[in-house]
Amino acid sequence: MAHRSKAMDDFFANMPNPDAIFQSWWPWIFAFGSGSLYGVRQWLRGPKCTGGNKLHNKVVIVTGASSGIGKEIALNFANRGGKIIMACRDETQGKLAAEDVRKETENMDVYFSKLDLNSFKSIKDFVERFKKKEKRLDILVNNAGVMMCPEGKTEDGFDIQFQTNYLGPFYLTELLLDILKESAPSRIINTTAAAHNLGDIDLEDINFENRDYNAGESYSQSKLAVVAHTFHLAERLKDSKVTCNVISPGICNTNIYRYLPLKQKKFIRISFAPFMWFLMKTAEDGAQLSVYCGTTSEMAEVTGKHFKDCKEEKVNEKANDKLLQEQLYQASLKWTKSAAAAIEGGDDSQTNSSDKKDEDNEKKVTRRKEKVVQSVMERVSLS
């Protein structure tokens, strides 16, 4: 017992003097350093959308909503009372994500619907199912995307990054334009990335068939196409009360980086985990811009703009090139014409005169089909 008392006496005897601690600069240095790091971290996370309207009686589609930013957007919109359609490629993950959102928000109007942007047929099927069940669409968030994936082609014959990031959302949006117009005022939100500033669009070799494939060039090309298309679409819709804007969520620590060594290599992933946590936004942070553009009153009539950190930001001059926008639009119509023909079950728009009678009969049948056909075929006939 005496031994323990001596040990305790020695312990207290060797403790630093509290008064001496606060006479030192070290506590102040520590406090200032910690506060500075916290401030930098919060700045890197970007602003939060603390306002915005409720979404009662509003119908929202969010693509790529099984995880990451898309799921966070769905959570936020569901908390505001909206009817949320979580459009996801993976059925298992999509259903689990929808169940998570329902439980967390106590909003039972949250549903999974299968959508694979790498398949025009899947896009068409999704729109048909949606229009059979819903009479309106108030917000379309084209969030789904892929980054720096290995070279490959979709079942429709396009570069995976180009179709997932641009051509699939283009086709989806065209098919939904009629219901968006009927539901006006409504909003379209497209997603790009800072890489669009490095992009070039080669309309003659969109699939890298006549040049060496470069994952970075493919990605930046697809993201530049998103911006150019958004500006062109906003101009087309300027009298319809359907707004169309494009956003750059920033660098977020989500699964989109799964093809990069930073995520693929276990040693690198573990080693850089603290730095990634500190320097990268969370998925919730990345969702704030879609929430801002989709719910705030100040964005109700804003269209044809690019936003980053909840404020307008200028883009590369190439994205503002009117000629490039029109050429991309016309090319996209031709690229998706095969899908439109599949919906119709008939010939392309350049049917010769000997087939005129058959074409007229097909048009009569077409008028009785669902509205999913109309918005695309109107535009395909322009090519």
Secondary structure as the mmCIF struct_conf table of DSSP 4:
data_model
#
loop_
_struct_conf.conf_type_id
_struct_conf.id
_struct_conf.beg_label_comp_id
_struct_conf.beg_label_asym_id
_struct_conf.beg_label_seq_id
_struct_conf.end_label_comp_id
_struct_conf.end_label_asym_id
_struct_conf.end_label_seq_id
HELX_RH_AL_P HELX_RH_AL_P1 ALA A 2 ALA A 13
TURN_TY1_P TURN_TY1_P1 ASN A 14 ASN A 14
BEND BEND1 MET A 15 MET A 15
HELX_LH_PP_P HELX_LH_PP_P1 PRO A 16 ASN A 17
HELX_RH_AL_P HELX_RH_AL_P2 PRO A 18 ILE A 21
TURN_TY1_P TURN_TY1_P2 PHE A 22 GLN A 23
BEND BEND2 SER A 24 TRP A 25
HELX_RH_AL_P HELX_RH_AL_P3 TRP A 26 ARG A 45
TURN_TY1_P TURN_TY1_P3 HIS A 56 ASN A 57
STRN STRN1 VAL A 59 THR A 63
BEND BEND3 GLY A 64 GLY A 64
BEND BEND4 SER A 66 SER A 67
HELX_RH_AL_P HELX_RH_AL_P4 GLY A 68 ASN A 79
TURN_TY1_P TURN_TY1_P4 ARG A 80 GLY A 81
STRN STRN2 LYS A 83 CYS A 88
BEND BEND5 ARG A 89 ARG A 89
HELX_RH_AL_P HELX_RH_AL_P5 GLU A 91 THR A 105
BEND BEND6 MET A 108 MET A 108
STRN STRN3 VAL A 110 LYS A 114
TURN_TY1_P TURN_TY1_P5 LEU A 117 ASN A 118
HELX_RH_AL_P HELX_RH_AL_P6 PHE A 120 LYS A 133
BEND BEND7 LYS A 135 LYS A 135
STRN STRN4 ILE A 139 ASN A 142
BEND BEND8 MET A 148 MET A 148
HELX_LH_PP_P HELX_LH_PP_P2 CYS A 149 PRO A 150
BEND BEND9 GLU A 151 GLU A 151
STRN STRN5 LYS A 153 LYS A 153
TURN_TY1_P TURN_TY1_P6 GLU A 155 ASP A 156
BEND BEND10 GLY A 157 PHE A 158
STRN STRN6 ASP A 159 ASP A 159
HELX_RH_AL_P HELX_RH_AL_P7 ILE A 160 PHE A 162
HELX_RH_PI_P HELX_RH_PI_P1 GLN A 163 LEU A 167
HELX_RH_AL_P HELX_RH_AL_P8 GLY A 168 GLU A 182
TURN_TY1_P TURN_TY1_P7 SER A 183 SER A 183
BEND BEND11 PRO A 185 PRO A 185
STRN STRN7 SER A 186 THR A 191
HELX_RH_3T_P HELX_RH_3T_P1 ALA A 194 LEU A 198
TURN_TY1_P TURN_TY1_P8 LEU A 203 GLU A 204
TURN_TY1_P TURN_TY1_P9 ILE A 206 ASN A 207
BEND BEND12 GLU A 209 ARG A 211
HELX_RH_AL_P HELX_RH_AL_P9 ALA A 215 ARG A 236
TURN_TY1_P TURN_TY1_P10 LEU A 237 LYS A 241
STRN STRN8 VAL A 242 ILE A 247
STRN STRN9 CYS A 252 CYS A 252
BEND BEND13 THR A 254 THR A 254
HELX_RH_3T_P HELX_RH_3T_P2 ASN A 255 TYR A 257
TURN_TY1_P TURN_TY1_P11 ARG A 258 TYR A 259
BEND BEND14 LEU A 260 LEU A 260
HELX_RH_AL_P HELX_RH_AL_P10 PRO A 261 GLN A 264
HELX_RH_AL_P HELX_RH_AL_P11 LYS A 266 LEU A 279
BEND BEND15 MET A 280 MET A 280
STRN STRN10 LYS A 281 LYS A 281
HELX_LH_PP_P HELX_LH_PP_P3 THR A 282 THR A 282
HELX_RH_AL_P HELX_RH_AL_P12 ALA A 283 THR A 295
HELX_RH_3T_P HELX_RH_3T_P3 SER A 297 MET A 299
BEND BEND16 ALA A 300 GLU A 301
BEND BEND17 GLY A 304 GLY A 304
STRN STRN11 HIS A 306 LYS A 308
TURN_TY1_P TURN_TY1_P12 ASP A 309 CYS A 310
STRN STRN12 LYS A 311 GLU A 312
HELX_RH_3T_P HELX_RH_3T_P4 GLU A 317 ASN A 320
HELX_RH_AL_P HELX_RH_AL_P13 LYS A 322 TRP A 335
TURN_TY1_P TURN_TY1_P13 THR A 336 THR A 336
HELX_RH_AL_P HELX_RH_AL_P14 LYS A 337 GLU A 344
TURN_TY1_P TURN_TY1_P14 GLY A 345 GLY A 345
BEND BEND18 GLY A 346 GLY A 346
TURN_TY1_P TURN_TY1_P15 SER A 349 GLN A 350
HELX_RH_3T_P HELX_RH_3T_P5 SER A 353 ASP A 355
HELX_RH_AL_P HELX_RH_AL_P15 LYS A 356 ARG A 367
TURN_TY1_P TURN_TY1_P16 ARG A 368 ARG A 368
BEND BEND19 LYS A 369 LYS A 369
HELX_RH_3T_P HELX_RH_3T_P6 LYS A 371 VAL A 373
HELX_RH_AL_P HELX_RH_AL_P16 GLN A 374 VAL A 380
TURN_TY1_P TURN_TY1_P17 SER A 381 LEU A 382
#
